[in-house]
Amino acid sequence: MSLELLDKHSPTRISSGPGSLLQLGELAVEYGGSRVLVVSDSGVVSAGHTQLGMNSISAVGLAVELYDGVEENPTTAHVRQGLEIARQFEPDLLVGLGGGSAMDCAKGINFVYSCGGEISDYRGVGKATAGMLPMIAVPTTSGTGSETQSFALISDKDTHQKMACGDKRAIFKAAILDPLTTITQPRQVTAATGIDAVSHAVESYVTRKRTELSMELSLEAWHLLSGSFEAVLENPDDIEARAAMQLGASLAGLAIENSMLGAAHSAANPLTAHYGIVHGAAVALVLPAVVRFNSRVCGDDYGRLAGDDEGGGEALAVRLEEFRKLSGLPQRLSDCKVKQEDIALMSSEAACQWTAQFNPEDTTPGVFSEIYRDVF
């Protein structure tokens, strides 16, 4: 059912299964590529996945170039670096091969390479001014779901504030879900990206913008992710669980495309900007508190996710706290050396985040202050 949902509702063509990375070259040919720029990062390169993908491209006679300078939370600087390589190489197809950072950076490069200007010009929705190059995604984590979204999240190099740049022309033409690419992740990366995907299913299920379709996608994503998260942590070589996590992350990404996110992501972003807390860990810290806050208006929905109608939001919050504890990620803000005196500033910034407007319950700086203090 899960893959059928993606095939039916996603504009991105999905190829999946162990070893499917080797299909990359054939897909590049199918989408008209002759000169392919691969956007990746040093960790994925070290794991060997990038070279496998590039070998597949070379094997079908296409020219291929690599930009592997992407880092976590890609910035305007990473986009500029990749753009310089793109302008020298003149690609006609882009590949984002890595985690959400690589895929988002590929989108960011494509915006500016195809349409000109600076990446900040595309902050918001529908700002592309021309057709964009076709792109293929190869996610090597089960986290952001960027492979099924039209948005790129790019941070300003100087302010560290995240810019959401979205346009339907920035959707990947195809995505390869090869669970073998996720086995090489360190446990902490599996945990942080996995909880991020879980948070996408939880938040997209209750937003003000949700639809019947997005709720169906969110619910299916939740079942896959919550049912496999513990397995991939306890047995990293469990290919079936790895595949379920990848599929769940893609479904959650498609749910976001139709529903957006909420207060947990709004609260997480200042933690990353000010303290460098990994995004998934930041979301894991605040998500249970956000669920408890939102339970006043969507407790029944949360109970449906938790499989506990009577327990409602509290049952889901407890389940999420269990995931956080199992993951080995930080349990309190104080574990991350967050200063209490910074809560007021972070609360003001959280209230201004784009995703806050889609939260089911009204949010204010005061609300975010309560959330931060609850998990301090």
C-alpha positions, 0 to 999 in steps of 0.5 A, spaced: 500 500 500 505 504 501 509 504 495 502 504 491 500 511 495 507 514 492 506 512 485 499 514 485 500 521 488 507 523 488 510 527 481 516 524 483 517 517 480 520 512 485 525 506 484 526 502 490 530 496 493 536 493 495 542 495 489 537 500 486 542 505 486 545 502 480 539 504 476 542 511 476 545 512 470 539 509 466 535 514 469 539 519 467 539 517 460 531 517 461 531 524 463 535 527 458 542 527 461 548 528 457 552 532 463 550 530 470 552 534 476 552 530 482 551 534 489 553 530 495 557 530 501 564 528 504 561 522 509 557 519 503 563 520 499 567 516 504 562 511 505 562 509 497 555 511 495 557 517 491 562 513 487 557 507 485 552 512 483 557 516 479 560 509 476 553 508 474 552 514 470 559 513 467 557 506 465 552 509 460 556 514 457 555 520 460 559 526 463 559 526 470 562 532 475 562 532 483 560 537 488 561 534 495 562 540 499 555 540 502 555 540 510 549 539 514 544 545 514 546 547 507 548 555 507 548 560 501 555 559 501 554 551 499 550 553 494 555 558 491 560 553 491 556 548 487 554 554 483 561 555 481 562 548 479 555 548 475 557 554 471 564 551 469 561 544 467 554 546 464 550 540 466 543 538 463 541 534 469 543 534 477 543 529 482 542 530 489 546 524 492 546 524 500 541 526 506 536 532 506 542 537 505 545 534 499 538 534 496 536 541 498 543 544 496 542 541 489 535 544 489 538 551 491 544 550 485 538 549 480 534 555 482 540 560 481 543 556 475 537 556 471 534 562 473 539 567 476 540 571 481 541 569 489 538 563 492 535 568 497 531 571 491 527 564 491 525 564 498 517 563 499 513 559 494 513 559 486 519 564 485 522 560 479 522 565 473 524 559 468 524 552 467 529 548 471 534 542 470 531 535 471 533 532 477 534 525 480 534 524 488 538 518 491 537 519 499 542 516 503 538 517 510 531 516 512 529 523 514 527 529 511 523 526 505 526 532 501 526 527 495 518 528 495 518 535 496 518 542 492 522 545 497 529 547 499 531 549 506 537 553 505 540 557 511 543 564 511 551 563 512 551 569 516 545 569 520 544 562 520 536 563 519 533 558 514 530 560 508 524 555 505 525 556 497 519 552 494 517 551 487 513 546 483 519 546 478 524 544 483 521 537 484 525 531 483 523 527 477 525 521 480 528 518 486 532 512 488 530 509 495 536 504 496 536 501 503 543 499 502 545 506 502 543 507 509 546 501 513 553 505 513 550 511 517 553 512 524 547 510 529 546 517 532 545 519 524 540 513 524 537 516 530 536 523 528 534 522 521 529 517 523 526 522 529 526 527 524 522 523 519 517 521 525 516 528 527 514 529 519 508 524 520 506 527 526 506 534 525 503 534 518 497 529 520 494 535 524 496 542 521 491 547 519 493 546 511 492 538 512 487 535 507 484 528 507 490 526 502 495 528 507 492 525 513 492 518 509 500 519 507 502 521 514 498 516 517 501 511 513 508 514 514 507 513 521 505 506 521 512 505 517 516 509 521 514 508 528 514 500 527 521 500 524 525 505 528 527 501 534 529 495 529 534 499 525 537 502 532 537 495 535 539 491 528 542 496 523 543 491 518 535 489 518 534 491 510 527 490 511 526 495 517 531 500 513 527 500 507 520 501 511 524 507 514 526 510 507 519 509 504 516 512 511 520 518 510 518 519 503 511 518 504 512 523 510 515 528 505 509 528 500 505 529 506 509 535 508 508 537 500 500 537 501 500 539 509 506 543 511 509 542 518 508 546 525 510 548 532 516 543 533 520 545 527 519 552 529 522 551 535 527 546 533 530 551 528 533 557 533 536 551 537 540 549 531 541 556 529 544 558 536 547 552 539 548 548 533 544 542 535 543 537 530 536 538 527 533 531 528 535 532 535 532 539 536 526 536 533 526 530 538 527 535 544 521 539 543 516 535 539 513 531 545 512 538 549 508 541 542 504 535 542 502 536 549 500 543 547 496 542 541 492 536 544 487 541 546 485 542 539 487 535 536 488 530 542 483 525 538 488 525 532 494 524 536 490 518 540 489 515 533 496 515 531 498 512 538 493 507 537 490 509 544 484 513 543 483 514 551 490 516 552 490 521 546 496 526 546 499 524 552 499 517 550 503 520 543 507 524 547 510 518 552 511 514 545 515 520 542 519 520 549 520 513 549 523 514 542 528 519 544 530 515 550 531 509 545 535 514 540 540 516 545 539 523 543 539 529 548 533 528 553 533 536 555 535 542 553 540 543 559 544 537 556 545 541 550 548 547 554 542 551 552 542 558 556 535 560 560 537 567 558 536 565 551 529 562 551 526 569 550 530 571 544 529 563 541 521 564 543 521 570 539 524 567 533 520 561 533 514 565 533 516 568 526 518 561 523 514 560 517 511 553 519 508 556 526 503 559 522 500 552 520 500 549 527 493 547 529 494 551 535 495 558 535 503 560 537 506 566 540 513 567 543 509 566 550 507 559 548 514 557 545 517 560 552 513 555 555 515 549 550 522 551 551 522 551 559 518 544 559 524 541 556 529 545 559 
